[in-house]
Structures are given as C-alpha cells and as structure tokens.
Amino acid sequence: MNDSDSGIEELYQDYWMIHAQKLEKHDPIEVAAVLMAQAMTLYKTVLDDKDYNKMIDDIGRKRDRVKVLTPDQGHFH
C-alpha cells in the first residue's frame, strides 16, 4: 500500500465514523442524498466538463459493483 492509498483509507474511515453518527439521528436516504450532493459538487468544482461527465458516467456504469451493508457493518433505521 502506498502513502496515497493509506491516506484515502484514513479519510474513508474518518468519514464513515461521521456518517455512522448521523445515521443514529437521520434516515439513511437523507444521509446518502447529502453525501451524493456534496460529492457531485466537489467533482463539478475540480474537474473540467469532460472529466466531470466521464466521472458521472463511470459511476453509473459501476452501479452493480456497489456492496450492500449488513446490519453488523453499519447503522440502519
């Protein structure tokens, strides 16, 4: 694992802890909507139109690769 990978893993774990806290008080759909809106805003801000559209297309193509959490992996309502 290189330094970049460990930095991403650290970010992932840090944000997952925040999300878990929010899931204790908010509906999972609401939390997901906020995360998606913020992510798309960041992509739109830092990428040019071509790369932004490519990113959104790539996300759509990978929809079948998204894992489903089990109750022991997260908080559910």
Secondary structure by P-SEA (a helix, b strand, c coil): ccaaaaaaaaaaaaaaaaaaaaaacccaaaaaaaaaaaaaaaaaacccaaaaaaaaaaaaaacccbbbbcccccccc
